[in-house]
Amino acid sequence: MLPESIGAHPIASSIEQQFPGAILEATDAFGELTLITDPANLSGLCELLKREFSFEQLSGITGVDWWPKAPRFEVVYFLNSIRDRSRLRLKIRVNEDEEVDSVTSIWRAANWYEREVFDLFGIPFRNHPNLERIMMPADWEGHPLRKDYPVHGHRYSYSEE
């Protein structure tokens, strides 16, 4: 059940009608709606947001590590509707070894953002066209933005190059 203040929001109410129970939490702060949703509904929800509410621009994807809490990770999608001059923040929460559906088939811009989240947090994206490291060397061990990553980093000798 959505909070009363959010239930009147046209986007949230439409999502609730088409995907009952998909919205786990919702807030509206400074005119920007934030929805926390079930990861199982991510693809369908993103298609709906693009098709029916004109969120044609994905301006970013990032991760948040809540270690030691469970679920450990949060994946955050920043969506813009140029037509309506509105923004929406969509979040999903996943456990450490859980895959997230790729949204590259909905927004091509997701390609590099998902690769960055995979590289730095270790969150895998199912059906991604080229899920490889993008910032760290291919043979790098670990994911540097995880909270359990060593503060000093892994020892690496540049003198051998």
N, C-alpha and C positions, 0 to 999 in steps of 0.2 A: 504494500500500500504506500503510495506516494504521500509525502507531506502535503498539507492543504495548500500551502503557498506555491508548491511546485506542480501540484495536480492541475492547476488552472493554466499552466504553461502549455501552449499548443503542441510543441514538439514532444514534451514529456507525456502528455495525455495521449497523443497519437501512438507513440511507442508502446505505452502501456496497453492500448487497445490491440495493437498488432502482435506484440510480444509480451503477453501477460507474465508478470513476475520477473521480466528481464532486468528491470532497473532495481538494483539493490539499495542504492542511496542516491540522493540528488540534492544539489544546492544551487542557489542562484545568488551570486554575489557580484555587485558592480555591473549588472546587466549581462553577465556571462554565466550560462548554464553549465553545470558540471554534473555528469551522470556517471555513476559507477555501475557497471553492468556485469552480467555473467559472461565469462569468456566463450561459452558455447554459442552465444547469440551474436558474437562480434561481427561476422561477415554479413549476416542478414541485416543487422542494425546499421552497419556502415552503408550498405546499398540503399536502404531506406532513407538515411540521412542525405545521401547524395541525390537520389532521384526525387524525393518528395519535398525536401527542405532546402535544396540547392546548396548544400555544403560541398561545393565543387573544388575547394582547395584544402589540401592537407598541408598545413604549414610546418608540421613537425611531429615526431614521435620520440619519446624519451622513456627511460626506465627509472624506477626508484627502488632502492634496496632497503627493506625494512628489517633486515636481519637484527636480532634473532626471532622476530615475530613470524607467525605463519598466517596466511601465505606470505612468502618472503618478498615477492616482487610485485610491483605495480607497473603496468605499461600505460602510458598516457598519450592520447592522440589529440592534437590541436587542429580543429576544423574551422574553416572560415566560409561564410556565405557572402560572396561579393555582392550579389543581387540584393540581399536583405541587410547587408552591413551588420552581420551578427557573427558571434564566435561561440563555439561549443567545445568543451573539454570532455573527452570520453575516456574513462579509465576502466581497466580490468585488473584483477588481482590473480596472480598465478603462483604456484609452488615452484620450487627450484628446478625440477626436472620436467615440468609441464610445457608442452608446446602451445604456441599461440598461432591462430590462423593468420596467414599473410593477407594483407589488404592491397597488395600490388595490382591485383586485377581490377580494383575499384579506383585507386589513385596510383598512377605510375610513380609519383613522388615518394611513395612508401618504400621503394626499392632500397635506396641508400640509407634512409632512416632506420629501417629494420635491420640492415646489415650493421649499422653502428650500434644499435641496442644489443644485437647478438654478440658483437665483438667485445664491447665494454662490460656487459652484464652477463653474457652467456645464456640469454633467453632465446631458444630456437623458434623459428617461424615456419610453420607447416606450409608447404607448397610455394615457398619463395623461389623465384627463378634462378638465383645465384647467391646462396647464403654462404658467403666467405668473409673472412676478416677484411675490414676496410681501413682500419687505423693502425692496428698492431701488425707486426710481421706474422706471416702464416704459421710459423713454428712457435709462436709465443705461447707460453703456458700461463693459464689463468685469465681472469677478466678484471682489469684494473679498477673499475668503478664499483666492484662488490665491496661491501664493508669488511669482509674477512680477508681481503687482499692485503699482503704485507705492506706496512706503511712505507718501508724503504724500497719496496718493489723487489723484483727478483734480481739477483746479481747478474750483471751482464758486462762483459769485457769489451770495450770498444777498441782497445789497443791491438786486438788480434785481427782487426780488419785492415 
